[in-house]
Amino acid sequence: IDILNVAVLSIMGRLKIVRACVLFPNNGRFEANTSLCKGMPPFTAEAFPCHEIVDASETPLSTELQERGIDRVVPLVANGQLIAVLCLGAPVIEIADPETMQTYLELARTIVGTAVHNAQMVSSLVEAKKELEARNLMVTTLFESARDFTGAKNFTELLRLLSYRLMGQLMVSSFAIYVKQVGSEDPVVYANRHDAKDLADVFEDVMAIETPVIVDDLPENHPSREALERYGIAMVTPMSIHGVRKGALATRSKLNARSFTPDELSFLEAIGNTAMTAIENERLMQEEAEKERELQIAAEIQKKLLPERMPKMNKIDVSALTQSSQHVGGDYFDVIQLDDYRLLFAIADVAGKGIPAALLMANVQAALNVLAMSELPLTELVTRINALVHMNTEPEVFVTMFIGLIDTRTMGVEYVNAGHNPPILLHGDDVEMLTTGGVLTGVIAEPPPYQAGIGTLYSGDVLVLYTDGVTEARFEKEEFGVASLVQVIRDNKHLESSDLVDAIENAVLSFTKKRQDQVDDDTSILVIKAR
C-alpha cells in the first residue's frame, strides 16, 4: 500500500492529474482501497480485461469508470499476474508530448509492478517466518512442558505450570481440566482460577466434544455449542493417553480477544495430552505409595505373627530366619512350646507371593496355634489344616507344610510332611531326609490318610527345615540345590543353631551373588540342634 500510495502521488504530480485510484482484483470484481483513492470516493467495478495501458480517447472505458472521470487505466503486472489497476483522471494541463507520457507510464508500471510484487514476496516471507517461529516456540514449549510436568511434585504445581504455559503461548488466563474417575461417570473438575469454577457446571457438554474444536467452528445446531458459548468457552480438546480418553481441557477466550488459530488448537491438544500423562503418572504414584504403605503395615503384622523369641529348653537349641522377596510373603515357620518337655515346630510355604499368600499363611498360623493346644495327633492336625485351606482357597492354591513334635525327655521326634521340601536330619555325617507324610494341603478335600514319621535326636544331631527359596536359589541357570545345603550343614554342624542359620543364609547369598534384599523367592530356615 505504501509503495502504491507513493507511486500514485508521484504520477499525479508528474502528469498534473487531480483524481486517481488503485483497483485490486477480488472474486471477479475490482475494489478500490480507501487510502489509495485520490480526489474520488472508493468504489467497486465489474472486472474488465486489462493487459496494456488503455487511453479513453482511443478505447472506450466502462461506464463505471467514465462516470468517475477516469481517463486512463494502467495495469500493474508482475510475472504475468495482474496485481492492481492504476486508474488516472484526465490531466489538468494538456500533455504536449503524448508519446513521452506513454513511455513514462510504461516505465512506471514496470517499476511499480515489480516493487509491489517484491514487497508482497517479502511480506509473505516475513509472515512465513513468523509462523515458523511461532510453531517452533510451540514445539519448544511442549518439550519444556513435558519436562516440567514430569518434575511437578503435586497436582497443584502441575496446574500452576499449565497456567503459565497457556498464558504465555495462547494468552489464556482461564481454563478447566476435566478428569475421568475410575468407576464414576462424573469427572473431577479442576479450575485454575476462582472465577473459572463455574466451568464445572458445563462438564457434560465439554465431555461430549470428541475431537479438538474451536467453539466458533461448531455448527450452529450442535447440541453443546449454546452451553459452551454461555460459559465463555472458546476451545475444547479431549485429553488422552495412548488413544484412550481420560478427560478434557476447556479454555476461555484470549485476553486480547483475538480468534484462535488451528495451530493454537493443535498446541492445546498436545499440551493437554502431555498434562494428562503427568496427571495419570501422579495418580499412579499416589496409588503405588498407598500400596507401599499397606504392604509395610502388612509386613509388620506378618512379622508379629512369627515367634518373637525361640523357646529355651533343655537338650535342644532352636533358631530360625525368614526373608520375603516382597514386603510380605507366603513362607511361615512356628515353634510352640506345649509344656516343659514338648516342642511343636512347623514350616510351610504357600503357592504364590505377596498379600494373598500372606493372608492365607496368617490363617494357617492361626489354625495351627489353636489346634496345637488340642492334643490332637499330628496326622489329624494336618488333616484339619488341609480342610481349612481347601475350603477357603481356589483349586490352584495349595500349601506345603512340615509339622514335627519333639519330646525332650526321650528326644523322640514325630513328624508329618505334607508335600514340603524334606527337612535334613544330620546324624554325625549320615543324612536322613524326612519324607513321611502325605500330599500337600489344599488340593484335595479328603486326601489319603496322612502318615506320621518317627525318629530320635542324639547329642550333636542337627535338624534343618527350609523352604524352596533356599535350594532353588539361582545363579544364572544353576540352582543352589539340596547337595550344597547338606554340605553347608556338615561344614558348620559344630556351630550354635543361630550361627548355623547365618551360615546357610550367607552360603545362599554368596552363591547367587545377591544381597539379602534382592532374593527372588521367599526364604525360611529353621534349625534345631540337639545338645
Secondary structure by P-SEA (a helix, b strand, c coil): caaaaaaaaaaaaaacccccbbbbbcccbbbbbcccccccccccccccccccccccccccccaaaaaacccbbbbbbccccccbbbbbcccccccccaaaaaaaaaaaaaaaaaaaaaaaaaaaaaaaaaaaaaaaaaaaaaaaaaaaaaacccaaaaaaaaaaaaaaccccccbbbbbbcccccbbbbbbccccccccccaaaaaaaccccccccccccccccaaaaaaacccbbbbbbcccccccccccccccccccccaaaaaaaaaaaaaaaaaaaaaaaaaaaaaaaaaaaaaaaaaaaaccccccccccbbbbbbbbbcccccccccccccccccbbbbbccccccccaaaaaaaaaaaaaaaaaccccccaaaaaaaaaaaaaacccccbbbbbccccccccccbbbbccccccbbbbbcccbbbbbccccccccccccccbbbbbbbcccccbbbbbbcccccccccccccccaaaaaaaaaacccccaaaaaaaaaaaaaaaaccccccccbbbbbbbbbcc
